[in-house]
Structures are given as C-alpha cells and as structure tokens.
Amino acid sequence: MVDDRKEARRRDREKASQERMEAQQALMTGDEKKMPLQHRGRERSFVRDVVDSRRNVAELFFPLALIFMLVALVLPLIRPDLTTLLSTGMIIVLWGGIALCVVDSIFLRKRLRHQLTERFGGVQQGLVGYGIMRAIQIRRFRLPRAQIKHGESPR
C-alpha cells in the first residue's frame, strides 16, 4: 500500500513535469493548444500581435537604464568628483524613462481598446493589462514568443 502511494506520487510528478515542459515548448513555438490558460485565445493572440508590432519605450528603456546604472556604479571609482553630477543625471534619466513608459502605456491602452472594440465588439476584462504588461517586457524575453516583426500588421 505504501509502495502504491509512492508510485502514484512519482507518476503524478512525472506527468506534471511533462505538462510543464509541453507548456514551455508551446510558449516558445506559439502552439495555442498546449499554452497555459492565461495565454490562450484569439483575443490574447491579437493583443500580443498588437504589442509586438510596435516599438515600445519600455523595451528600449530597461536595457539603457541597466547600462546607466552600471556606469554609475563604476565611474565614481574612477572619477570621484563626478558623483554628484552622476547622481543627478541618473535621477533625471530614470524618472524621465519611467514617465515616458507611462505615457507610452497610455497610448498603447487607447490603441488596444480601440482595436479590440473594432475587431471583437468589446474589451474583455484583463486584455489591456495583459498587453501593457507584455509591452513592459524586453522583446527577447517575452513569452509566448513574438510571432510577428516590428511594423507588421496584427493578424
């Protein structure tokens, strides 16, 4: 009886592991049938395509901010007299970048609402937030992977 429970638990773990691997592969390839539920559906696919078809401020800002922060960590070791100037510059760049990301998200929100209403007759709850969260991610690290290139029309 104890062996049966252990064996059943082992089989359940193997099955769950296999399902996770299939879901991960589906996110990489774009296979809708095996994707996790939160990514399935033609509306979500359309939102992904709308977001992936445009250049987003956040996908450019975050790598730039990372480089700027690394420079801000190293440069004071080389030139201590630039610490104040560097701190001020970093605050301006970071807060300015965040403000640009917020403005870009507002424009994306408006575009998504308009296109979803035009295409599907309304906006399902959560779709606009799904699109904005996707736009904030660096394109290379988005899952599901982008199926269209910058500038292409959403399918």
Buried (B, 14 or more C-beta within 10 A) or exposed (E): EEEEEEEEEEEEEEEEEEEEEBBBEBBEEBEEEBBBEEBBBEBBBBBBBBBBBBEBBBBBBBEEBEEBEEEBEEBBEEEEEEEEEBEEBBEEBBEEBBEBBEEBBEEBBEBBBEBBEEEEEEBEEEBBEBBBEBBBBBBEEBBBBBBBEEEEEBE
